[in-house]
Amino acid sequence: RLRAYCERHGYALRLASHSFDPSRHPSWSRIPFLLKVMAEEPAPPDLTVWIDDDIFISSPERAIAALIAPYFARRCDPRAVVAVAEDAVSYTPFNAGVLAVR
């Protein structure tokens, strides 16, 4: 499904199946992976998004860039380069299942 979603919206899809830092919890691998992906691009992308493998895209007709842009405009300092979602539980400050970097 994710591949079809990316093709539909013209997004490049990069997949990782291993940890980039075995000394840390696997969730921390998203940071070096995003840095690697962004460094490999010939021109800096407008937006790079990490999506966990357990995320379900319920409205595939909607482009994630169109969903995230208003969030950056409305909720973030104009200088912000990373957006993460607030988590529904109180014991963690954010949910990094979807992480946007611009």
SERO-4910 file (N, C-alpha, C, O; in steps of 0.05 Angstrom, whole numbers):
BEGIN
 pado doro    nc1    nc2    nc3   cac1   cac2   cac3    cc1    cc2    cc3    oc1    oc2    oc3
  Arg    A     16    -24      0      0      0      0     17     25      0     11     44    -14
  Leu    A     38     25     16     55     49     17     67     56    -10     69     79    -18
  Arg    A     76     35    -24     88     39    -50     68     52    -69     75     71    -84
  Ala    A     44     42    -69     22     53    -87     16     81    -79     12     98    -96
  Tyr    A     16     87    -53     10    114    -44     32    133    -54     26    155    -64
  Cys    A     57    126    -51     80    142    -60     79    147    -90     83    169   -100
  Glu    A     73    126   -105     71    128   -135     48    147   -142     51    164   -160
  Arg    A     26    145   -128      3    162   -134      9    192   -131      0    208   -147
  His    A     26    198   -111     31    226   -105     59    236   -114     67    258   -109
  Gly    A     73    218   -128     99    226   -139    121    228   -118    140    243   -121
  Tyr    A    119    212    -96    139    213    -75    159    191    -80    153    169    -89
  Ala    A    184    196    -73    205    176    -73    202    159    -48    197    170    -26
  Leu    A    204    133    -51    202    115    -28    228    102    -22    241     91    -39
  Arg    A    237    105      3    262     92     12    254     75     36    241     84     54
  Leu    A    263     50     35    257     31     57    282     23     71    303     21     60
  Ala    A    279     19     97    301      8    114    292    -17    128    270    -17    139
  Ser    A    309    -37    128    301    -62    141    321    -70    163    320    -93    173
  His    A    338    -52    170    358    -58    191    362    -33    208    355    -11    201
  Ser    A    374    -38    231    380    -16    250    405     -2    240    425    -15    232
  Phe    A    406     25    242    429     40    235    447     45    259    470     54    256
  Asp    A    438     38    283    454     41    307    446     19    326    428     22    343
  Pro    A    459     -5    324    452    -28    340    455    -23    370    445    -39    386
  Ser    A    469     -2    378    473      3    407    449     16    420    448     19    444
  Arg    A    430     25    403    407     40    413    381     25    405    381      8    388
  His    A    359     34    417    333     23    410    329     28    381    336     49    370
  Pro    A    316      8    366    312     11    337    298     37    329    303     47    307
  Ser    A    281     48    346    267     73    338    286     96    334    279    115    319
  Trp    A    310     95    345    329    117    341    342    115    314    356    134    306
  Ser    A    339     93    299    351     90    273    338    109    253    350    115    232
  Arg    A    314    119    258    301    136    239    317    162    234    317    173    212
  Ile    A    331    172    255    347    196    251    370    193    232    372    208    213
  Pro    A    388    173    237    410    170    217    399    162    189    411    169    169
  Phe    A    377    147    189    366    139    163    356    164    148    362    167    124
  Leu    A    341    182    161    332    206    148    355    224    139    354    235    117
  Leu    A    376    226    155    399    242    147    412    230    123    421    245    105
  Lys    A    414    204    122    427    190     99    410    195     74    421    201     53
  Val    A    384    191     76    366    195     53    368    224     42    371    228     18
  Met    A    367    243     60    369    271     52    396    278     39    397    293     20
  Ala    A    417    266     50    444    271     39    447    259     11    463    269     -5
  Glu    A    433    238      5    435    224    -21    420    238    -43    425    233    -67
  Glu    A    402    256    -36    386    270    -57    403    291    -71    419    304    -58
  Pro    A    401    293    -97    417    313   -112    410    342   -104    427    359   -105
  Ala    A    385    346    -97    376    373    -88    360    368    -62    346    348    -60
  Pro    A    362    386    -43    348    382    -18    317    380    -23    306    397    -36
  Pro    A    305    359    -13    276    357    -16    261    378      0    271    386     21
  Asp    A    238    386     -9    221    405      7    212    392     33    210    406     53
  Leu    A    207    366     32    197    352     56    206    323     55    205    310     34
  Thr    A    216    314     77    223    285     80    206    275    104    205    287    125
  Val    A    193    252     99    175    242    120    182    213    126    185    196    109
  Trp    A    184    208    152    188    180    162    160    170    169    145    184    183
  Ile    A    153    146    161    128    134    168    134    106    178    145     90    163
  Asp    A    126    100    203    131     73    213    116     52    196     97     59    183
  Asp    A    126     28    198    113      7    181     86     -2    191     72    -17    177
  Asp    A     77      7    214     51      0    224     30     22    220      8     21    231
  Ile    A     37     43    205     19     65    200      0     57    178      8     45    158
  Phe    A    -26     63    182    -46     57    161    -55     84    150    -64    102    164
  Ile    A    -53     87    124    -61    111    110    -91    108    103    -98     93     85
  Ser    A   -108    122    118   -137    118    115   -149    134     92   -171    128     83
  Ser    A   -135    155     83   -145    171     60   -123    173     39   -110    194     37
  Pro    A   -118    152     24    -96    152      5    -98    173    -17    -79    179    -31
  Glu    A   -122    185    -21   -125    206    -41   -113    232    -32   -109    250    -48
  Arg    A   -107    235     -6    -96    260      5    -66    257      7    -55    238     18
  Ala    A    -52    277     -4    -23    277     -3    -13    286     24    -23    305     36
  Ile    A      7    272     35     16    278     62     28    306     63     27    319     83
  Ala    A     41    315     41     53    342     41     31    363     45     35    383     59
  Ala    A      8    358     33    -15    377     36    -26    377     64    -37    397     74
  Leu    A    -24    354     78    -33    352    105    -13    365    125    -21    377    145
  Ile    A     12    362    119     33    372    138     38    401    135     43    415    155
  Ala    A     37    412    111     42    441    106     26    459    124     37    477    137
  Pro    A      0    455    127    -16    472    145     -8    469    174     -9    488    189
  Tyr    A      1    445    182     10    441    209     34    458    214     36    472    235
  Phe    A     54    457    196     78    474    199     70    503    201     80    518    218
  Ala    A     52    512    183     44    540    182     29    549    207     32    571    217
  Arg    A     12    532    218     -6    539    240      6    534    267      2    550    286
  Arg    A     21    513    270     29    504    297     59    507    303     67    504    326
  Cys    A     75    514    283    104    514    287    116    541    284    105    558    269
  Asp    A    138    545    297    154    569    292    163    567    263    169    546    253
  Pro    A    163    590    248    171    589    220    198    578    215    204    569    193
  Arg    A    215    578    235    242    567    232    243    537    237    264    525    233
  Ala    A    221    525    246    221    497    253    227    480    228    219    486    206
  Val    A    242    459    233    249    441    211    239    413    216    240    396    197
  Val    A    230    407    240    219    380    246    192    383    259    188    400    277
  Ala    A    174    366    251    147    365    264    142    336    272    146    317    257
  Val    A    133    333    297    125    306    307     97    310    319     89    332    327
  Ala    A     83    288    321     56    289    331     56    285    362     73    272    373
  Glu    A     37    298    375     33    294    403     22    266    406      7    256    390
  Asp    A     30    252    428     20    225    433     -6    227    449    -11    246    464
  Ala    A    -22    206    446    -48    205    460    -45    197    489    -63    202    505
  Val    A    -22    186    496    -17    177    524     -1    199    538     15    213    525
  Ser    A     -3    200    564      9    222    579     38    216    587     53    235    594
  Tyr    A     48    192    585     75    186    594     97    190    573    120    186    578
  Thr    A     89    198    549    109    205    529    101    231    515     78    235    510
  Pro    A    120    248    510    114    275    500    105    275    470     91    293    462
  Phe    A    114    256    455    108    256    426    107    228    415    117    209    427
  Asn    A     95    226    392     94    200    377    110    204    352    103    221    335
  Ala    A    131    189    349    149    192    326    143    172    304    160    167    287
  Gly    A    118    161    303    111    143    282    109    157    255    113    144    234
  Val    A    104    182    255    105    199    231    122    223    239    115    238    257
  Leu    A    143    227    225    162    249    231    168    264    205    177    252    185
  Ala    A    163    290    205    167    306    181    190    325    184    193    338    205
  Val    A    208    326    164    231    343    165    231    360    140    228    350    118
  Arg    A    234    386    143    235    404    120    261    419    120    266    435    101
***
